[in-house]
Amino acid sequence: MHKIHKQHKAEQDLIDIWLYSCQNWGVNQADYYLDQLDESFKIIAMNPEIGVKIDYIRNGYFKYQAKEHIIFYKYNDSSIQVIRVLGNDMDYIQHL
């Protein structure tokens, strides 16, 4: 299994997702949703090629659909670099 490393922007994305979820649906739902995203990170760590390759946006990047968000990442032989975790409706090309 690859080790997961979240870049600063990805960490901030997760904080923002939790805060938004907490304000709109409560602490329990916010915690549950982040747990679901963590499960997606584990899936990626076990099989990094599960994502869709998006070289046309950024060379070496992959995207993986996780609930209402898209996880953007790249990987090497031992680790996954999570670049961003963006909402489905966001202009992700602008944010990468």
N, CA and C atoms as an extended XYZ file, in Angstrom:
288
Properties=species:S:1:pos:R:3:atomname:S:1:resname:S:1:resid:I:1 pbc="F F F"
N         0.855       -1.184        0.000 N   MET     1
C         0.000        0.000        0.000 CA  MET     1
C         0.894        1.238        0.000 C   MET     1
N         0.531        2.206       -0.827 N   HIS     2
C         1.261        3.464       -0.893 CA  HIS     2
C         0.935        4.332        0.320 C   HIS     2
N         1.880        5.134        0.714 N   LYS     3
C         1.665        6.086        1.806 CA  LYS     3
C         1.007        7.345        1.222 C   LYS     3
N         0.042        7.888        1.950 N   ILE     4
C        -0.675        9.089        1.514 CA  ILE     4
C        -0.027       10.324        2.125 C   ILE     4
N         0.266       11.304        1.269 N   HIS     5
C         0.745       12.616        1.712 CA  HIS     5
C        -0.210       13.658        1.134 C   HIS     5
N        -0.784       14.466        1.999 N   LYS     6
C        -1.689       15.522        1.541 CA  LYS     6
C        -0.925       16.839        1.492 C   LYS     6
N        -0.958       17.476        0.330 N   GLN     7
C        -0.336       18.784        0.233 CA  GLN     7
C        -1.154       19.796        1.024 C   GLN     7
N        -0.531       20.935        1.316 N   HIS     8
C        -1.176       21.958        2.147 CA  HIS     8
C        -2.557       22.336        1.609 C   HIS     8
N        -2.668       22.544        0.303 N   LYS     9
C        -3.962       22.941       -0.264 CA  LYS     9
C        -5.007       21.841       -0.078 C   LYS     9
N        -4.600       20.599       -0.178 N   ALA    10
C        -5.538       19.492        0.045 CA  ALA    10
C        -5.993       19.462        1.504 C   ALA    10
N        -5.068       19.683        2.424 N   GLU    11
C        -5.436       19.748        3.849 CA  GLU    11
C        -6.430       20.877        4.086 C   GLU    11
N        -6.189       22.031        3.470 N   GLN    12
C        -7.102       23.163        3.620 CA  GLN    12
C        -8.458       22.849        2.995 C   GLN    12
N        -8.446       22.159        1.847 N   ASP    13
C        -9.711       21.742        1.228 CA  ASP    13
C       -10.526       20.894        2.197 C   ASP    13
N        -9.879       19.956        2.872 N   LEU    14
C       -10.584       19.077        3.809 CA  LEU    14
C       -11.141       19.851        5.000 C   LEU    14
N       -10.394       20.822        5.476 N   ILE    15
C       -10.895       21.681        6.560 CA  ILE    15
C       -12.119       22.450        6.084 C   ILE    15
N       -12.043       23.018        4.888 N   ASP    16
C       -13.167       23.778        4.334 CA  ASP    16
C       -14.392       22.888        4.120 C   ASP    16
N       -14.172       21.677        3.641 N   ILE    17
C       -15.276       20.731        3.443 CA  ILE    17
C       -15.936       20.421        4.783 C   ILE    17
N       -15.125       20.177        5.806 N   TRP    18
C       -15.675       19.869        7.124 CA  TRP    18
C       -16.474       21.054        7.665 C   TRP    18
N       -15.922       22.255        7.565 N   LEU    19
C       -16.620       23.442        8.078 CA  LEU    19
C       -17.946       23.658        7.354 C   LEU    19
N       -17.940       23.550        6.032 N   TYR    20
C       -19.161       23.718        5.249 CA  TYR    20
C       -20.198       22.662        5.644 C   TYR    20
N       -19.750       21.414        5.730 N   SER    21
C       -20.659       20.325        6.099 CA  SER    21
C       -21.212       20.521        7.502 C   SER    21
N       -20.373       20.953        8.408 N   CYS    22
C       -20.786       21.182        9.790 CA  CYS    22
C       -21.851       22.275        9.864 C   CYS    22
N       -21.636       23.360        9.141 N   GLN    23
C       -22.585       24.475        9.151 CA  GLN    23
C       -23.921       24.082        8.543 C   GLN    23
N       -23.892       23.221        7.529 N   ASN    24
C       -25.111       22.878        6.806 CA  ASN    24
C       -25.811       21.620        7.309 C   ASN    24
N       -25.051       20.658        7.839 N   TRP    25
C       -25.651       19.378        8.218 CA  TRP    25
C       -25.260       18.893        9.606 C   TRP    25
N       -24.404       19.637       10.301 N   GLY    26
C       -24.047       19.259       11.665 CA  GLY    26
C       -22.725       18.512       11.764 C   GLY    26
N       -22.227       18.450       12.990 N   VAL    27
C       -20.911       17.865       13.269 CA  VAL    27
C       -20.861       16.388       12.886 C   VAL    27
N       -21.892       15.630       13.255 N   ASN    28
C       -21.875       14.190       12.966 CA  ASN    28
C       -21.781       13.916       11.474 C   ASN    28
N       -22.553       14.649       10.685 N   GLN    29
C       -22.520       14.444        9.235 CA  GLN    29
C       -21.181       14.892        8.655 C   GLN    29
N       -20.630       15.987        9.170 N   ALA    30
C       -19.321       16.464        8.703 CA  ALA    30
C       -18.243       15.424        8.987 C   ALA    30
N       -18.265       14.868       10.188 N   ASP    31
C       -17.299       13.816       10.538 CA  ASP    31
C       -17.477       12.586        9.650 C   ASP    31
N       -18.719       12.194        9.440 N   TYR    32
C       -19.009       11.028        8.606 CA  TYR    32
C       -18.496       11.244        7.181 C   TYR    32
N       -18.736       12.431        6.637 N   TYR    33
C       -18.324       12.712        5.260 CA  TYR    33
C       -16.800       12.663        5.135 C   TYR    33
N       -16.086       13.235        6.084 N   LEU    34
C       -14.625       13.169        6.037 CA  LEU    34
C       -14.126       11.738        6.210 C   LEU    34
N       -14.816       10.944        7.006 N   ASP    35
C       -14.470        9.521        7.104 CA  ASP    35
C       -14.621        8.840        5.744 C   ASP    35
N       -15.667        9.207        5.009 N   GLN    36
C       -15.868        8.639        3.676 CA  GLN    36
C       -14.747        9.056        2.723 C   GLN    36
N       -14.314       10.301        2.823 N   LEU    37
C       -13.187       10.745        1.999 CA  LEU    37
C       -11.913        9.996        2.384 C   LEU    37
N       -11.716        9.759        3.675 N   ASP    38
C       -10.557        8.976        4.125 CA  ASP    38
C       -10.585        7.565        3.537 C   ASP    38
N       -11.759        6.978        3.446 N   GLU    39
C       -11.879        5.654        2.815 CA  GLU    39
C       -11.454        5.721        1.349 C   GLU    39
N       -11.798        6.810        0.685 N   SER    40
C       -11.375        6.986       -0.708 CA  SER    40
C        -9.860        7.091       -0.812 C   SER    40
N        -9.229        7.783        0.139 N   PHE    41
C        -7.760        7.851        0.141 CA  PHE    41
C        -7.155        6.454        0.280 C   PHE    41
N        -7.761        5.626        1.120 N   LYS    42
C        -7.265        4.254        1.305 CA  LYS    42
C        -7.407        3.435        0.024 C   LYS    42
N        -8.518        3.616       -0.670 N   ILE    43
C        -8.726        2.917       -1.942 CA  ILE    43
C        -7.647        3.318       -2.939 C   ILE    43
N        -7.376        4.613       -3.016 N   ILE    44
C        -6.329        5.102       -3.917 CA  ILE    44
C        -4.973        4.542       -3.504 C   ILE    44
N        -4.702        4.511       -2.203 N   ALA    45
C        -3.413        4.012       -1.711 CA  ALA    45
C        -3.201        2.543       -2.079 C   ALA    45
N        -4.271        1.763       -2.096 N   MET    46
C        -4.164        0.348       -2.440 CA  MET    46
C        -4.034        0.126       -3.946 C   MET    46
N        -4.591        1.050       -4.729 N   ASN    47
C        -4.580        0.899       -6.182 CA  ASN    47
C        -4.502        2.281       -6.836 C   ASN    47
N        -3.320        2.877       -6.915 N   PRO    48
C        -3.176        4.244       -7.422 CA  PRO    48
C        -3.688        4.454       -8.846 C   PRO    48
N        -3.719        3.397       -9.633 N   GLU    49
C        -4.165        3.541      -11.018 CA  GLU    49
C        -5.681        3.499      -11.154 C   GLU    49
N        -6.393        3.469      -10.036 N   ILE    50
C        -7.852        3.439      -10.068 CA  ILE    50
C        -8.426        4.747      -10.616 C   ILE    50
N        -7.698        5.834      -10.439 N   GLY    51
C        -8.168        7.134      -10.900 CA  GLY    51
C        -8.045        7.289      -12.407 C   GLY    51
N        -8.666        8.340      -12.907 N   VAL    52
C        -8.610        8.672      -14.327 CA  VAL    52
C        -7.401        9.573      -14.557 C   VAL    52
N        -6.572        9.183      -15.493 N   LYS    53
C        -5.383        9.974      -15.819 CA  LYS    53
C        -5.820       11.271      -16.498 C   LYS    53
N        -5.270       12.399      -16.054 N   ILE    54
C        -5.662       13.696      -16.620 CA  ILE    54
C        -4.431       14.479      -17.088 C   ILE    54
N        -3.593       13.818      -17.881 N   ASP    55
C        -2.395       14.474      -18.413 CA  ASP    55
C        -2.731       15.719      -19.231 C   ASP    55
N        -3.930       15.767      -19.804 N   TYR    56
C        -4.333       16.930      -20.594 CA  TYR    56
C        -4.523       18.175      -19.721 C   TYR    56
N        -4.631       17.980      -18.412 N   ILE    57
C        -4.739       19.106      -17.478 CA  ILE    57
C        -3.395       19.347      -16.803 C   ILE    57
N        -2.848       18.303      -16.200 N   ARG    58
C        -1.527       18.351      -15.553 CA  ARG    58
C        -0.861       16.996      -15.767 C   ARG    58
N         0.343       17.029      -16.272 N   ASN    59
C         1.066       15.793      -16.544 CA  ASN    59
C         1.289       14.990      -15.257 C   ASN    59
N         0.918       13.712      -15.305 N   GLY    60
C         1.111       12.825      -14.165 CA  GLY    60
C         0.000       12.856      -13.129 C   GLY    60
N        -1.024       13.685      -13.335 N   TYR    61
C        -2.123       13.794      -12.374 CA  TYR    61
C        -3.224       12.781      -12.689 C   TYR    61
N        -3.909       12.372      -11.607 N   PHE    62
C        -5.083       11.517      -11.709 CA  PHE    62
C        -6.214       12.183      -10.935 C   PHE    62
N        -7.451       11.798      -11.284 N   LYS    63
C        -8.602       12.250      -10.497 CA  LYS    63
C        -9.425       11.031      -10.116 C   LYS    63
N       -10.039       11.123       -8.942 N   TYR    64
C       -10.856       10.035       -8.421 CA  TYR    64
C       -12.114       10.635       -7.815 C   TYR    64
N       -13.267       10.171       -8.281 N   GLN    65
C       -14.548       10.666       -7.780 CA  GLN    65
C       -14.824       10.098       -6.400 C   GLN    65
N       -15.061       10.970       -5.436 N   ALA    66
C       -15.342       10.567       -4.057 CA  ALA    66
C       -16.552       11.352       -3.567 C   ALA    66
N       -17.699       10.709       -3.621 N   LYS    67
C       -18.944       11.373       -3.222 CA  LYS    67
C       -19.145       12.633       -4.072 C   LYS    67
N       -19.297       13.785       -3.426 N   GLU    68
C       -19.533       15.048       -4.133 CA  GLU    68
C       -18.243       15.809       -4.426 C   GLU    68
N       -17.119       15.128       -4.293 N   HIS    69
C       -15.819       15.766       -4.498 CA  HIS    69
C       -14.943       14.935       -5.423 C   HIS    69
N       -13.925       15.579       -5.950 N   ILE    70
C       -12.943       14.905       -6.790 CA  ILE    70
C       -11.588       15.049       -6.112 C   ILE    70
N       -10.924       13.922       -5.927 N   ILE    71
C        -9.579       13.912       -5.352 CA  ILE    71
C        -8.587       13.943       -6.507 C   ILE    71
N        -7.706       14.925       -6.489 N   PHE    72
C        -6.654       15.042       -7.498 CA  PHE    72
C        -5.342       14.620       -6.856 C   PHE    72
N        -4.608       13.766       -7.542 N   TYR    73
C        -3.383       13.231       -6.952 CA  TYR    73
C        -2.387       12.822       -8.029 C   TYR    73
N        -1.167       12.585       -7.597 N   LYS    74
C        -0.145       11.951       -8.419 CA  LYS    74
C         0.563       10.947       -7.523 C   LYS    74
N         1.314       10.042       -8.123 N   TYR    75
C         1.956        9.020       -7.298 CA  TYR    75
C         3.281        8.574       -7.897 C   TYR    75
N         4.072        7.954       -7.024 N   ASN    76
C         5.304        7.297       -7.455 CA  ASN    76
C         5.291        5.881       -6.881 C   ASN    76
N         6.428        5.234       -6.839 N   ASP    77
C         6.476        3.834       -6.400 CA  ASP    77
C         6.050        3.613       -4.954 C   ASP    77
N         6.156        4.634       -4.117 N   SER    78
C         5.884        4.415       -2.697 CA  SER    78
C         4.836        5.338       -2.084 C   SER    78
N         4.482        6.423       -2.761 N   SER    79
C         3.571        7.371       -2.109 CA  SER    79
C         2.581        8.004       -3.081 C   SER    79
N         1.494        8.469       -2.486 N   ILE    80
C         0.456        9.224       -3.187 CA  ILE    80
C         0.547       10.659       -2.694 C   ILE    80
N         0.611       11.600       -3.612 N   GLN    81
C         0.572       13.020       -3.266 CA  GLN    81
C        -0.827       13.538       -3.603 C   GLN    81
N        -1.636       13.804       -2.582 N   VAL    82
C        -2.962       14.374       -2.810 CA  VAL    82
C        -2.770       15.868       -3.019 C   VAL    82
N        -3.158       16.333       -4.191 N   ILE    83
C        -2.950       17.724       -4.586 CA  ILE    83
C        -4.101       18.606       -4.094 C   ILE    83
N        -5.326       18.201       -4.423 N   ARG    84
C        -6.523       18.960       -4.036 CA  ARG    84
C        -7.684       18.003       -3.839 C   ARG    84
N        -8.693       18.473       -3.110 N   VAL    85
C        -9.974       17.781       -2.971 CA  VAL    85
C       -11.021       18.853       -3.254 C   VAL    85
N       -11.582       18.817       -4.463 N   LEU    86
C       -12.445       19.901       -4.928 CA  LEU    86
C       -13.862       19.407       -5.180 C   LEU    86
N       -14.818       20.302       -4.973 N   GLY    87
C       -16.219       19.986       -5.220 CA  GLY    87
C       -16.476       19.729       -6.693 C   GLY    87
N       -17.461       18.880       -6.967 N   ASN    88
C       -17.808       18.538       -8.349 CA  ASN    88
C       -18.096       19.755       -9.210 C   ASN    88
N       -18.679       20.779       -8.615 N   ASP    89
C       -19.105       21.942       -9.390 CA  ASP    89
C       -18.025       23.018       -9.523 C   ASP    89
N       -16.847       22.764       -8.987 N   MET    90
C       -15.770       23.758       -9.055 CA  MET    90
C       -15.049       23.664      -10.395 C   MET    90
N       -14.518       24.782      -10.849 N   ASP    91
C       -13.690       24.817      -12.051 CA  ASP    91
C       -12.303       24.324      -11.657 C   ASP    91
N       -12.142       23.006      -11.677 N   TYR    92
C       -10.910       22.444      -11.124 CA  TYR    92
C        -9.674       22.785      -11.935 C   TYR    92
N        -9.817       23.029      -13.219 N   ILE    93
C        -8.646       23.417      -14.020 CA  ILE    93
C        -8.038       24.690      -13.450 C   ILE    93
N        -8.882       25.611      -13.043 N   GLN    94
C        -8.418       26.874      -12.463 CA  GLN    94
C        -7.736       26.661      -11.111 C   GLN    94
N        -8.139       25.640      -10.366 N   HIS    95
C        -7.641       25.435       -9.002 CA  HIS    95
C        -6.452       24.486       -8.895 C   HIS    95
N        -6.050       23.890      -10.002 N   LEU    96
C        -4.918       22.952       -9.940 CA  LEU    96
C        -3.601       23.624      -10.246 C   LEU    96
